[in-house]
Amino acid sequence: QVQLVESGGGLVQPGGSLSLSCAASGFTFSRYAMNWYRQAPGKERELIAVISSAGTNTNYADSVKGRFTCSRDNAKNILYLQMNNLKPEDTAVYYCSTLHSYGQGTQVTVSS
């Protein structure tokens, strides 16, 4: 059973940084690509980052490219999302995902 648990969200000022983590269990983490999604109030869930199983390839949505970095530690079964230069429009619930499963999400609020 796939289990994904996000953490690291919070309140940050514009221009600040946050680092999210996603602890994975119940499947062979190193075999699967992983995704980060986000969903802002009143909007559809948006795919923002994809990382290959080995972590050697990443792709980002234009909205976060150059500011967010996705990485993974296959020895620890953890997925990361480093978010820099945060903007108010980054406010959303952030989810990790794989194998058609999502975690419970972690809230990120960017506000002064």
ABEGO torsion letter per residue (X at the ends): XBBBBBBGBEBBBBGBBBBBBBBBBGBBAAABBBBBBBBBBGBBBBBABBBBAAGABBBBBAAABGABBBBBBAAAGBBBBBBBGBBAAABBBBBBBBGGBBBAEBBBBBBX
